[in-house]
Structure formats: structure tokens, C-alpha cells
Amino acid sequence: MTATVHVLTVGYVGPKTASTVTLIRDGAAQVVVDPGMVADRDLILGPLRELGVAPEDVTDVVFSHHHPDHTLNAALFPNARFHDHWAIYQNDDWDDRDADGYQLSDHVRLMRTPGHTPEDISTLVATEEGLVVLTHLWWSAEGPAEDPYATDGEQLHRHRETVLASEPVLIVPAHGASFAPSGQTPR
């Protein structure tokens, strides 16, 4: 058995901003990634309901980084453990751990991928179809090739190469629709 990935809402950037919000199911783990800004909270909660997942059922929330457009709706999940680049938080517990290589569940692993911010992490999911990577290394399939807000563009490009070398079948970017990487994918 492998994990499944369900995009709850597709993000965008422009006059308004929303993050791509995703649910990963891996056995008992129900993981929401980047529950940030959306036009209406029902754009997160509605698709969860359709999948039979109540907010209380979510076991884990992953923040790719700490910008509000990726974290704003975290409180929707009262029983979750929260994961970022250096710790796991739940209620009043703060457990230090490096995200790089952290095995969140049987088929879900975290990886440090700084560039957009120094604290960025990506979520790697082994699915029946192959590796799926949820990441802020790309905003969307169309780019931008150069992240205008990157704190370290060279580092971002190195991590893009690392992710692409792992041969993902699908990339779930921070602010756009999922895409299969190709030779045209910005590196």
C-alpha cells in the first residue's frame, strides 16, 4: 500500500494570492500541506468533507515555510501535529528535529529545500504512480523561472535540480496546478 495525494485547492498569485492546499493519505496518517490563504475556508473544508475527512481527523500539517499564504488556516486542524523545517509542534509541545530526511509516515518524507526562504522544506510522497513532490521550488509549471522573492536563487536552483534528479512523476507547486516535470521545467 502506498500513499495518495489529493489537491484540495489550487493556489495562484496575482492581484490575489492563495496557496495550493493538499491532503496526503498514508495509512492512519492524514496530512494537510500548506493550509494557507484561500478565498474561503470552505475551499479547504469542502474537499476534505468530500473525501470523508473531518478537520479533527487530520493527524499532521506540514508548512513548506512560514509565510502566511501557506500557514493562515492551520488552526482548522485541532488535533494535528505541525511540522516545519526544525520542529514538530502540538498543543504546548515543541520537539526539535531537523526536517531533512524526517519520515512523517511510511510513504511521506520531508526534505530541506531552501531557496524561496532559508527554511523551506518539500514533502516527498511515494504513491502507486511514483514520487510526488509538494514544494515551493516552483510557483507553477509556467514559472517564474526566477523566483522574485527568493532569498537565495542559487540555492533554489540547486534544490530544483536535486528534486528533478529524483524523477518525480508529479510536482505540486506552491501556487499552481500540479504538473509532470519535463525538459521545459525551469531548473
N, C-alpha and C positions, 0 to 999 in steps of 0.2 A: 504494500500500500504506500502511495506517495501523497504528497500534499496537493491541494488545489488552490488556485488563485482566482479571486473574484473582484473585479474592479467595481467598486460601489458608485463612484462618481469620477468623471474625467475632469481634470483640472485645466486651467487656462490662465494666460497672462495677457494683459492689455489694459483697457480702461478699468477693468475689474480683474480681481485675482482670486483664484481658487486652486487648492491642491488636489492632486489625484489621490483619492482615498481608496484603500484596498483591504479586502479581507482574505486572509490565508487560513485554510482549514488543514490541520495536520493532526489526525487522531483527536485527542482531547483538547488540543491547542486551537483556540480561535483567536487569531492575531489580526489586529487592525493596524495598518501602517499609514502614518501621516494624517490623522483626523483633524485637519486644519480648516482654513476658511472655505466656506461654501455659501451659496446664495441662500440656502435654507437648510437647517439641520435635518429635515426630512430627506434630503438628498443622500444622507448617510444612513439614517434610521430606516427609511423606507426599503431600500435594497437589502438591508440586514433582515428586516421582517420577512421579506420575500424568500430569503434563504433560511428562515426558521431560527434566526439568531437574535436573542434579546440582548440589549446592552449589558445586562448583568452576566450574560454568558461569555462575554469577551474575556479571555484569560490574560492577554498581553496586548500592549500598544507599543509600537516602535516609532520613534521620531527620527527621521533622516537627519534632522538638525533642528535647532531651537528657534527658527523664525516662526512668528505667529501664523503665517499662512499654512504651516504644517502641524501646528500644535493646538490651535484655538479651541477645538471641541473635544479635547482629551477627557474632560470631566464627564462626558456622556457615559463612560465605562467605569462604574464604581468599584468593580471587583478586580480590575486588571492590574497587572504588574506593568510598569512603564520602563522602557529601555531607551537609552541614548548611548552616546559614544563612550561613557566611562562608568555607568552605574545602572542599577535596577532599583526602581522606587515603587513602594506600595505602602499606602497609608503613611505611617511615620517611620518606615524602614528605608534606609539608604544603604544599599550594598554596593561598594566599589567593585568594579570589574572592567577590564578593557573589552570593548565590543568586538575587536578584531578577532575573528575565529569563534566567537561565542555561539554555541549550539543552543538555540532557543527551544527547539523541539527536534524530533527525529530527522526532519527534512528541511528545517529552516535554520539558516546560519547568518550571522551578521559579519560585516566586513568594513573596516575603516576605508573610506574613500574621500579624504579631504580634497578640497579644491574650491567648491562653492563657498564653504566655510571651513575653518580648521577642524571642526567637529563632525563633519558629515560621515554618515555610515550608509551602507547599502544593505538590503535584505536579499539573500540568495535562497531560492526555493527550488528544491528538487521535485519536479512534477512528472507525471507519466509521459508527457511530451518532451521533457528535457528541462534544462535550467531556465528559470525565470528570475530576472534581477529587477528589483524595485529600487530606484536610485534617483538622486538629484544631479547626477553627472550629465544628464540630458534634460532639458525642459520639455522637449517634444522631438518627434522624428525629424522635424524640419529645422531644428536648431534652437537657439542660435549656435553656430559653430564655436563662437567665443562667448562664454557666459559673462555678461556685462557686470555682474555683481560678484564674480569670483574673487576670493581673497588671494588665491594662488592659481593662476591659469596654467602654469607648467605642471603643477601637481594634479590638477583636474585632468589634463590631457594624459598624463601617465596612468591615472586610475581608469580612464576610459579604455586605454589600451589593455590594461590588466583585465577589466571586465570582458572586453571583446575576445581576449585570448581564452577565456573560459568557455567560449562558444555557447552563449545563451541562445535559446530559441525565441525568447521574448524579452523585451525591456519594457518595464512600466515606468515611464518618466514622471518627473515631478509635476508637470503642468500640461500634460497632453495625453493623447491616446496611446495605448500600448503599440509597440511595433517590433517586427522581426528585424534584427540588425542586418545590414547589407554592406556592400563596398562603399555605398554613399553615406553611411552613418558617420557623422562627424567624430573624428578621433581626437 
